[in-house]
Amino acid sequence: MSFWEYLGSRHQQLLADAYQHASAVFQCMVVATVLGVLIGVATYHSAWAGNLATTTTATFLTIPSLAMIGLLIPIVGLGVAPTVIALILYGLLPIVRNSIVGLRGVDPALVDAARGIGMSRPARLLRVELPLAWPPILTGIRVATQMLMGIAAIAAYASGPGLGNEIFRGLASLGSKNALNQVLAGTLGIVILALLFDAAYVLLGRLTIPRGIRG
């Protein structure tokens, strides 16, 4: 069976796996973004706190994804839970780091001007600092998403959702007539999803970042 024939015969299952893969990554990125920005907001004023936050989240990336999921299985079981926890932890570093860098890069004169017209600390953060720090934060979100697209494939090891199941089935049956088709279909599906997500982020940036800031 050719690759295109395989796609035709398995398109419904592949689309279902692709939807689950994209959904898992998207939902984990939402949580990772909220947590990452909150950590950045809480630590960017202090050099040691910022370094601690960056070092801690960087430590998660030193743990191989298979080992991370394997360690989580005895705690939370198989399925979606270890996948979600692992993806959130892996997605934190680029967002935390870029949030800290972006917030520290805001012109102090603009913050002082906002303070001078009577803005409260939360108002300055929401209306001045975070909007100006948004470009690097968005870059961190893009980087994290690209990482999680690949890491999410390992979720199949824990009976998790997504295109990793297609890849693992192919690897488990190497030598059979459709093994290569399965691995290729899963891999190309992840690449296509990653490109679609990145295109969506580019569009989001054009809609939310003023032309002057984009340069």
Rosetta blueprint (number, residue, H / E / L):
1 M L
2 S L
3 F H
4 W H
5 E H
6 Y H
7 L H
8 G H
9 S H
10 R H
11 H H
12 Q H
13 Q H
14 L H
15 L H
16 A H
17 D H
18 A H
19 Y H
20 Q H
21 H H
22 A H
23 S H
24 A H
25 V H
26 F H
27 Q H
28 C H
29 M H
30 V H
31 V H
32 A H
33 T H
34 V H
35 L H
36 G H
37 V H
38 L H
39 I H
40 G H
41 V H
42 A H
43 T H
44 Y L
45 H L
46 S L
47 A H
48 W H
49 A H
50 G H
51 N H
52 L H
53 A H
54 T H
55 T H
56 T H
57 T H
58 A H
59 T H
60 F H
61 L H
62 T L
63 I L
64 P L
65 S H
66 L H
67 A H
68 M H
69 I H
70 G H
71 L H
72 L H
73 I H
74 P H
75 I H
76 V H
77 G L
78 L L
79 G L
80 V H
81 A H
82 P H
83 T H
84 V H
85 I H
86 A H
87 L H
88 I H
89 L H
90 Y H
91 G H
92 L H
93 L H
94 P H
95 I H
96 V H
97 R H
98 N H
99 S H
100 I H
101 V H
102 G H
103 L H
104 R H
105 G L
106 V L
107 D L
108 P H
109 A H
110 L H
111 V H
112 D H
113 A H
114 A H
115 R H
116 G H
117 I L
118 G L
119 M L
120 S L
121 R H
122 P H
123 A H
124 R H
125 L H
126 L H
127 R H
128 V H
129 E H
130 L H
131 P H
132 L H
133 A H
134 W H
135 P H
136 P H
137 I H
138 L H
139 T H
140 G H
141 I H
142 R H
143 V H
144 A H
145 T H
146 Q H
147 M H
148 L H
149 M H
150 G H
151 I H
152 A H
153 A H
154 I H
155 A H
156 A H
157 Y H
158 A H
159 S L
160 G L
161 P L
162 G L
163 L L
164 G H
165 N H
166 E H
167 I H
168 F H
169 R H
170 G H
171 L H
172 A H
173 S L
174 L L
175 G L
176 S L
177 K L
178 N L
179 A H
180 L H
181 N H
182 Q H
183 V H
184 L H
185 A H
186 G H
187 T H
188 L H
189 G H
190 I H
191 V H
192 I H
193 L H
194 A H
195 L H
196 L H
197 F H
198 D H
199 A H
200 A H
201 Y H
202 V H
203 L H
204 L H
205 G H
206 R H
207 L H
208 T H
209 I L
210 P L
211 R H
212 G H
213 I H
214 R H
215 G L
